[in-house]
Amino acid sequence: MFGCGPVIHGANPWRLSNVKQEGHQLEHNHLFQAIRRGQAVNDGVRMAHSTLAAIMGRMAAYTGRQVTWEMALNSQEKVVPDALSWDMQLPLAPQAVPGLTKFV
């Protein structure tokens, strides 16, 4: 159910009871407040860090290795072909096997 906050169902049910507003609404409140004040909201660094963390998680899951920020930033892995077109057929990548798939 939307708007009910975090909840766990099952043998040990739990609900966060001190949620005043949903995070999505709080984010909008912050943005609209900044707009009214003529200020810029720049989440670029946070978004870049969270995106890299997700990429690192994929790399770690695929290779079975610990992946550092430096490794990820210096990786030579390419997940998108050099030339893209609307009608092209994308090749299927080989299935990743943790511990066997090499870190590039």
C-alpha angles and dihedrals in degrees: 000000000000117000098020098108126226114340137171121206126197138054093343105034117194137175129187102239103185098064108130098178137000116263091241090057092047090053090052091047090054092048095048092046090053092048091052090051092047092244128138122239108210113184092162097115093046091047092048091049094048091048092050090048089055091048089049090051090053091048092049093047093048096046102031088230135118108255122204128204089252093051092050094046092049096042117127093204115135118200097171126058118248093242121040129188133173094244100043124118111232115221117239112247116230114265112267117240115194109237093018103054108088124233109238 
